[in-house]
Amino acid sequence: MSAVHVSPYAGTWYPENHDDLALLLDERFDMSSRRTGEFAFRDALGFVAPHAGPAYSGAVAAGVYRALAHVQPERVIVIGFPHHGGLRGAAVPDVAAISTPLGEVALDPAFGAAFPRVREERLCDHSVEIQLPFLQKAVPNASIAVLYAGRMSGEDRARAAELLAAEWRPGTVFVASSDFTHYGRNFGFTPFPADSAAPHHLRELDQECIEAAGSLDPRLFAQVLEANRATVCGTDPISLLLETFARLGSDDVYQFSLDYQTSGEITRDYANSVSYAGLAYCRRESFRLAAGDCDALLASASETIRQLRETGRRDPVPASGSAALGACRGVFVSLHQGSDLLGCIGNYAGRGPLAEQVAEMALAAAMDDPRFRPAAQVAGPIDVEVSVLTPLKRISGADRFRVGTHGGLLRLGAHVGLLLPQVAEHYDWTAEQFLGALARKSGLGPRAWNDPKARLFVFEAQVFSRPGLPGRS
């Protein structure tokens, strides 16, 4: 085993001087905070992080490492790949430490005994080594392990995932290294012109790949990438990550998008552009709000509606709570009077912080639901119900849907429909009845969810309510 591998990317991909590199990282972490606010989930199983030079992908990467700093794991296992190819299977670099301008990163000597060790000069790659300065800043006390993933058959990937899953213990977090779409003549990929519509097309293409990764189904991920001829460079690390999650139990794991950007946005030149995404994988419990935050959101919605009914002014009253309310999450606000629904409005995409969204959705539910007359004009008390959603998870078929647990979203062409999980309980539906109602909600036939072109997503919801908001008699 070599003693120390000196990373060759200092002075080329990032500054070779300690202070200059530290300043660049500080700037990217500050930029990330301005872009995305605070990530406040309690735990995570893993992440996907980009690996271009910090001047390009650094803000998106910083979103991942800010989240990792919040988790403060004992050990981080970085899964990279050699861009120059040639590696079959998975291997551990045969070095004791890797040096960057911020110091030496000792590699966990206890990691990867079941994987072959390969000389670092055969594996040396920026997919791993660009991650190291971020790790040194975010989790300086964590033990670091490195695994390179090469080309693998499905059977080989399954075996590698078994070995990797056996390395997991509480306090361990995985980071898979990948950039997303490589667009332009330099990459041999020009499915659309580099014109003013290119940013939209790139986002659409990347979003479909990100959704496929969010399925936590490596086979669906591979199918989508193949169908799109996608130029996602870290396919093997992501696929191995998803396969490993399957062995750790991934039914309750959801992918949360931390940030997304393209180099074209940064340089204002889309002739050649690389896309960067920061993704987090958390169990359902990590998305649960504390009781105090639930109360704060209900108070926000209630006070907003009270003011609307008394004054007629549409002035949302933001909630005040913990940093978790700064997260952009999907949320719906439903208004009831007894068993009657008076309005239900929300969005699944998380278009703003929860602290602001709930009050805005309460106003919309009270005044803008086209199915009902304005709830604000209804006499008597109104019950407020808030449903905070996990991220969406794409599923490959209805057999992955769990009635009573999952809500559903169906997308087919221009048709989109969503039903909250509590709807099935209200009507005592079976899974097939729920999916049929979901298809009709989407403006489609009752079996549309079974169309090969349909995209079916599930999610869970934390539902909490406040009864009897007083109203005009």
C-alpha positions in Angstrom: 0.0 0.0 0.0 1.3 3.4 -0.9 1.6 5.8 2.0 0.0 9.0 0.5 -1.4 9.8 -2.9 -1.0 13.5 -3.7 -4.1 14.7 -5.6 -3.0 16.1 -9.0 -6.1 18.4 -9.2 -4.7 21.1 -6.9 -3.6 24.0 -9.1 -5.7 22.8 -12.0 -9.2 22.0 -11.0 -9.0 24.1 -7.8 -6.4 26.4 -6.1 -3.2 24.8 -4.9 -2.9 27.2 -2.0 -4.6 26.3 1.3 -6.1 29.7 2.0 -7.3 30.2 -1.6 -9.0 26.9 -1.6 -10.6 27.5 1.8 -11.9 30.9 0.6 -13.3 29.3 -2.6 -15.2 26.7 -0.5 -16.5 29.4 1.9 -17.8 31.4 -1.1 -19.5 28.3 -2.5 -21.1 27.4 0.8 -22.4 30.9 1.2 -23.7 30.8 -2.4 -25.5 27.5 -1.6 -27.1 29.0 1.5 -28.5 31.9 -0.6 -29.7 29.6 -3.3 -31.5 27.0 -1.2 -31.8 28.1 2.4 -31.3 25.6 5.2 -31.5 21.8 4.9 -32.8 20.7 8.2 -33.6 17.0 8.0 -32.3 14.9 10.8 -30.6 12.1 9.0 -29.7 10.7 5.6 -28.6 7.4 4.2 -26.7 8.9 1.3 -26.2 11.7 -1.3 -25.4 12.2 -5.0 -22.9 15.0 -5.4 -21.4 16.6 -8.6 -17.6 16.5 -9.3 -16.7 19.4 -11.7 -14.3 22.0 -10.5 -15.7 24.0 -7.5 -15.9 27.1 -9.7 -18.6 25.3 -11.7 -20.4 22.7 -9.6 -19.3 24.1 -6.3 -22.5 25.7 -5.2 -24.5 22.6 -5.9 -21.9 20.4 -4.3 -21.9 22.7 -1.3 -25.7 22.0 -0.9 -24.8 18.4 -0.4 -22.0 19.0 2.0 -24.0 21.6 4.1 -26.6 18.8 4.5 -23.9 16.3 5.4 -22.5 18.7 8.0 -26.0 18.8 9.5 -26.0 15.0 9.8 -22.4 14.8 11.1 -21.8 11.1 10.2 -19.0 9.1 11.8 -18.0 7.6 8.4 -18.5 8.7 4.8 -18.1 6.2 2.0 -17.4 8.0 -1.3 -18.4 6.0 -4.4 -16.6 7.3 -7.5 -15.5 6.0 -10.9 -12.5 6.3 -13.2 -13.5 8.5 -16.2 -10.8 6.9 -18.3 -12.6 3.6 -18.0 -10.9 0.2 -17.8 -12.3 -0.8 -14.4 -14.5 -3.8 -14.2 -16.4 -4.3 -10.9 -15.7 -2.3 -7.8 -12.3 -1.7 -6.2 -10.6 0.1 -3.3 -7.6 2.4 -4.0 -4.4 0.9 -2.6 -3.4 4.0 -0.6 -3.4 5.0 3.0 -4.3 8.7 2.5 -4.9 11.3 -0.2 -3.4 14.7 0.1 -5.1 18.0 -0.8 -4.1 21.6 -0.1 -6.3 21.4 3.1 -4.2 18.5 4.4 -4.2 14.7 4.2 -7.3 12.6 4.2 -6.6 9.3 5.9 -8.7 6.5 4.3 -10.4 4.0 6.6 -8.1 1.0 6.7 -10.9 -1.2 7.9 -13.1 -0.5 4.9 -13.5 -2.8 1.9 -11.6 -5.9 2.8 -13.9 -7.9 0.5 -13.1 -5.7 -2.5 -9.9 -5.9 -4.6 -7.3 -3.3 -4.0 -6.0 -1.5 -7.1 -3.0 0.8 -7.5 -4.1 4.4 -7.2 -2.5 5.4 -10.5 -5.0 3.1 -12.2 -8.0 4.6 -10.4 -6.9 8.2 -9.7 -9.9 10.3 -10.7 -11.5 13.7 -10.0 -14.9 11.9 -9.4 -13.5 11.1 -5.9 -10.8 13.7 -5.3 -12.9 16.7 -6.0 -15.2 15.6 -3.1 -12.3 15.5 -0.6 -11.9 19.3 0.1 -15.7 19.5 0.6 -15.5 16.6 3.1 -12.5 18.2 4.9 -14.6 21.4 5.4 -18.0 19.9 6.2 -17.1 16.8 8.3 -13.5 17.1 9.4 -13.8 14.5 12.0 -15.5 11.8 9.9 -13.7 8.7 8.8 -13.5 8.6 5.0 -13.6 5.5 2.8 -13.4 5.3 -1.0 -14.8 2.8 -3.5 -14.5 3.0 -7.2 -17.4 1.5 -9.3 -16.6 0.4 -12.8 -18.7 -1.4 -15.4 -20.7 -4.2 -13.9 -23.3 -6.7 -15.0 -26.5 -6.8 -13.0 -25.3 -9.8 -11.2 -21.9 -8.2 -10.4 -23.6 -5.1 -9.1 -25.8 -7.1 -6.9 -22.8 -8.8 -5.4 -21.0 -5.5 -4.9 -24.1 -4.0 -3.3 -24.3 -6.9 -0.8 -20.7 -6.2 0.2 -21.3 -2.5 0.4 -24.5 -2.9 2.4 -22.5 -5.1 4.9 -20.2 -2.1 5.5 -23.1 0.1 6.6 -23.7 0.8 10.3 -25.5 3.6 12.1 -23.4 6.8 11.5 -22.4 5.8 8.0 -23.4 7.9 5.0 -22.8 7.2 1.3 -21.9 9.8 -1.3 -22.1 8.8 -5.0 -20.2 11.0 -7.4 -21.9 12.0 -10.7 -22.6 14.9 -13.0 -25.7 14.8 -15.1 -26.3 15.7 -18.8 -23.2 16.5 -20.8 -24.6 18.5 -23.7 -22.9 19.8 -26.9 -20.6 18.9 -29.7 -17.7 18.4 -27.3 -19.6 15.5 -25.7 -21.2 14.2 -28.9 -24.7 14.8 -27.6 -26.9 17.4 -29.3 -30.5 16.2 -29.2 -31.7 19.8 -29.5 -30.2 23.2 -30.6 -28.2 25.3 -28.3 -30.7 28.2 -28.5 -32.8 30.1 -26.0 -34.9 26.9 -25.3 -31.8 24.8 -24.4 -32.1 25.5 -20.6 -35.7 24.3 -20.6 -34.8 21.1 -22.6 -31.8 20.4 -20.4 -33.9 20.7 -17.2 -36.5 18.4 -18.7 -34.0 15.8 -19.6 -32.1 16.0 -16.3 -35.4 16.0 -14.3 -36.4 12.7 -15.9 -33.1 11.2 -15.0 -33.3 12.6 -11.5 -36.8 11.2 -11.1 -35.5 7.8 -12.2 -32.8 7.9 -9.6 -35.5 8.8 -7.1 -37.3 5.6 -7.8 -34.5 3.8 -5.9 -34.9 1.1 -8.6 -31.6 0.6 -10.5 -33.4 -1.2 -13.3 -35.9 1.7 -13.9 -32.9 4.1 -13.6 -31.1 2.2 -16.3 -34.1 2.0 -18.6 -34.7 5.7 -18.5 -31.1 6.5 -19.2 -31.0 4.1 -22.1 -34.3 5.5 -23.5 -33.0 9.1 -23.3 -29.5 8.2 -24.5 -28.6 10.1 -21.3 -25.0 11.3 -20.8 -25.0 10.9 -17.0 -21.3 10.1 -16.3 -21.7 8.6 -12.8 -24.3 5.9 -13.8 -22.3 3.2 -12.1 -21.9 4.9 -8.7 -25.6 5.9 -8.7 -26.7 2.4 -9.7 -24.6 0.8 -7.0 -25.9 3.3 -4.5 -29.5 2.4 -5.4 -28.8 -1.3 -5.3 -27.2 -1.0 -1.9 -30.2 0.9 -0.6 -32.4 -1.9 -1.7 -30.5 -4.2 0.6 -30.8 -1.8 3.5 -34.6 -1.5 3.0 -35.6 1.3 0.7 -39.4 1.2 0.8 -39.5 4.2 3.2 -36.5 6.1 1.6 -37.2 9.2 -0.5 -34.9 11.3 -2.7 -34.9 15.0 -2.0 -33.4 17.4 -4.6 -31.1 19.8 -2.8 -30.1 21.9 -5.8 -29.7 21.9 -9.6 -27.7 24.0 -12.0 -25.9 23.8 -15.4 -22.5 25.2 -16.4 -24.4 26.9 -19.2 -26.2 29.0 -16.6 -22.9 29.9 -15.1 -21.0 30.8 -18.3 -24.1 32.0 -20.3 -23.0 29.6 -23.0 -25.0 26.5 -23.8 -22.9 25.4 -26.8 -21.4 22.9 -24.3 -23.0 22.5 -20.9 -22.7 20.0 -18.0 -25.6 19.6 -15.5 -25.1 19.3 -11.7 -27.6 17.9 -9.2 -27.3 17.5 -5.5 -29.6 14.7 -4.2 -30.3 13.4 -0.7 -31.8 10.1 0.3 -33.6 10.1 3.6 -36.0 7.7 5.4 -39.6 8.9 5.9 -39.0 9.7 9.6 -36.4 12.3 8.6 -39.2 14.3 6.9 -41.5 14.4 9.9 -42.0 17.8 11.5 -41.8 18.2 15.2 -45.1 18.9 17.0 -44.2 22.6 17.6 -43.7 23.1 13.9 -47.0 21.5 13.1 -48.7 23.8 15.6 -47.0 26.8 14.0 -48.2 25.9 10.5 -51.7 25.4 11.8 -51.6 28.7 13.6 -50.4 30.4 10.4 -53.2 28.9 8.3 -55.8 29.7 10.9 -54.7 33.3 11.5 -54.5 33.9 7.7 -58.1 32.7 7.2 -59.4 34.5 10.3 -58.0 37.8 9.0 -59.4 37.1 5.5 -62.9 36.4 6.9 -62.9 39.5 9.2 -61.2 42.0 6.9 -61.4 40.6 3.4 -57.7 41.1 3.0 -55.6 38.4 1.4 -52.5 38.8 3.6 -50.7 35.5 4.4 -49.4 35.2 7.9 -46.1 33.3 7.8 -45.3 30.6 10.4 -42.5 31.0 12.9 -40.8 27.8 13.9 -37.6 25.8 13.6 -35.3 25.7 10.6 -37.3 22.8 9.2 -40.0 25.3 8.1 -37.4 26.8 5.8 -37.4 23.7 3.6 -39.2 23.7 0.3 -41.6 20.8 0.6 -44.8 19.8 -1.1 -47.8 20.8 1.0 -51.6 20.9 0.8 -54.1 22.8 2.9 -57.7 21.4 3.2 -60.6 23.1 4.7 -63.6 21.2 6.1 -66.8 21.8 7.9 -67.8 18.6 9.5 -67.5 15.9 6.8 -67.8 18.4 4.0 -64.8 19.5 2.1 -64.8 23.3 1.5 -61.5 23.6 -0.4 -58.2 21.9 -1.0 -55.2 23.6 -2.6 -51.5 22.8 -2.6 -48.5 21.9 -4.7 -46.3 18.8 -4.7 -43.2 20.5 -6.0 -42.2 22.6 -3.0 -42.2 26.0 -4.6 -41.2 27.9 -1.4 -40.5 27.5 2.3 -43.1 25.7 4.3 -43.3 28.7 6.6 -44.7 30.8 3.7 -46.4 28.2 1.6 -49.0 27.0 4.2 -50.5 30.5 4.6 -50.6 31.0 0.9 -52.2 27.6 0.3 -54.8 28.4 3.1 -55.8 31.6 1.2 -56.1 29.8 -2.0 -58.1 27.0 -0.5 -60.5 29.5 1.1 -61.0 31.6 -2.1 -59.7 29.9 -5.3 -60.7 26.3 -5.3 -62.9 26.2 -8.5 -64.9 23.2 -7.3 -66.5 25.1 -4.4 -67.9 28.5 -3.5 -65.4 30.5 -1.5 -64.9 28.8 1.9 -64.2 32.2 3.5 -67.9 33.1 2.9 -69.3 29.9 4.6 -70.9 30.6 7.9 -69.7 28.7 11.0 -66.4 27.2 12.1 -63.9 25.8 9.6 -61.5 22.9 10.3 -58.0 23.3 8.9 -56.0 20.3 7.8 -52.4 20.5 6.6 -50.7 17.7 4.7 -46.9 18.0 4.3 -45.6 15.6 1.7 -42.5 13.5 1.4 -40.8 13.9 -2.0 -42.3 12.0 -4.9 -41.0 8.5 -5.7 -41.5 7.2 -9.2 -42.6 3.5 -9.2 -42.4 1.0 -12.0 -45.8 -0.5 -11.5 -48.9 -0.6 -9.3 -47.5 -3.5 -7.3 -45.3 -0.9 -5.5 -48.3 1.2 -4.4 -49.5 0.8 -0.8 -53.1 1.9 -0.2 -53.6 3.8 3.0 -49.9 4.7 3.1 -49.2 6.2 -0.3 -50.7 9.2 -2.1 -50.3 9.1 -5.8 -49.5 11.4 -8.7 -50.1 10.3 -12.3 -48.5 12.0 -15.3 -49.3 11.1 -18.9 -48.5 13.6 -21.6 -50.1 16.9 -20.6 -52.4 15.2 -18.1 -51.4 15.3 -14.4 -53.5 14.4 -11.3 -52.8 13.9 -7.6 -54.7 12.3 -4.7 -53.6 12.6 -1.1 -53.2 9.3 0.9 -56.1 10.0 3.2 -58.6 10.1 0.3 -58.4 6.2 0.1 -59.2 6.0 3.8 -62.1 8.4 3.5 -63.8 6.4 0.8 -62.5 2.9 2.0 -61.0 2.3 -1.4 -58.8 -0.6 -2.6 -55.5 0.2 -4.4 -57.2 -0.4 -7.8 -60.1 2.0 -6.9 -57.6 4.6 -5.8 -55.6 4.3 -9.0 -58.7 4.5 -11.1 -59.8 7.6 -9.2 -56.3 9.1 -9.7 -56.6 8.4 -13.5 -60.0 10.1 -13.6 -58.6 13.1 -11.6 -56.0 13.4 -14.3 -58.7 13.6 -17.0 -58.0 10.1 -18.3 -59.6 6.7 -18.5 -59.7 4.6 -15.3 -56.9 2.3 -16.5 -54.6 5.1 -17.7 -52.1 4.4 -14.8 -51.3 1.2 -16.6 -50.3 2.9 -19.9 -46.6 2.2 -20.7 -46.1 5.9 -21.2 -47.6 6.9 -17.9 -45.4 7.9 -15.0 -46.7 6.9 -11.6 -45.4 8.4 -8.4 -46.1 7.8 -4.8 -45.5 9.9 -1.7 -46.5 9.9 2.0 -47.9 12.7 4.0 -47.8 13.9 7.6 -51.3 15.1 8.2 -52.3 17.3 11.1 -55.4 19.5 11.8 -57.0 22.2 13.9 -60.7 21.9 14.4 -63.3 24.6 14.7 -61.7 27.9 13.4 -64.5 30.3 14.4 -66.4 32.0 11.6 -69.2 34.4 11.0 -72.6 33.2 12.3 
